[in-house]
């Protein structure tokens, strides 16, 4: 068995009927749904899947069909960047599976989605065909609305697979990558500008910490720094937390609560704890613990 993790992000976080239909499509033998995180402000749901590569790719094709039928990007609103109903589909190697295997899986899946469902597909991270598309933020530049306007006119925005036009389902980014920690912190301050300045202070592209991508948002009336930690070995979690605390202190505020979107690798907790990350008591979010339970 080729063991992989897949973390599809669907542009729906408000309608239980859609989420139930997606879960049903993904509930198949050979695949475990390890976690589901939905947020109405982001209007986004993140499923964490693990199991056999063939089972996951077949189920993801079915779930994509559901999303195409039930999610209209022309009506979609939310604070999180997005380009499609199935916005992002990353494949992550588990166990003895190699990254090269996930690259092959990602490209084959993207090609099949494009040909079967007529969706523009862009490959990112290790599956990227073009260096300028390695970063997901570049693929999502302009979001659904901007890409819809540019896809047929700008050769630089043409998809890697599928039509150079957008339907109501938008486009999809498909990638292969290593473990990523999607981690958010809420601030005691309610000012989005404070969140944006803190995000800028820790973000790699602004000279901050390696492998940290960050946005400042308002979620549920609270200021939030929304982050992806793409390499927890280059920037360990304790270092990230120390920088966040210092940046908040400079802004005259504090970190009030943490939030994981999905799961966290056990190795990322070395030198820290869930308590140190300000995470509330919840079901065990450690990836390896869930894997032992479900597989």
Protein Blocks (a to p, Z undefined) as FASTA:
>chain_A
ZZddddddddbfkbmklmmmmmmmmmcghiacfbdcddfklopaddddeddfklmmmmmm
mmmmmmmmmmcfklggcfbdcfbfblbacdddehjbcfklmmmmmmmmmmmmmmmnopac
ddehjllmbfklmpmklmmgoijmlmmmmmmmmmklpcfbdcdbddfklpaddddddddd
ddddddfbfcfklmmmmmmmmpmklopaghiacddddeehiacdddddfblklmgfklmm
mmmmmmmmmnopacfbdcdehjddfklmgoiafklnopacdddfbfklmmmmmZZ
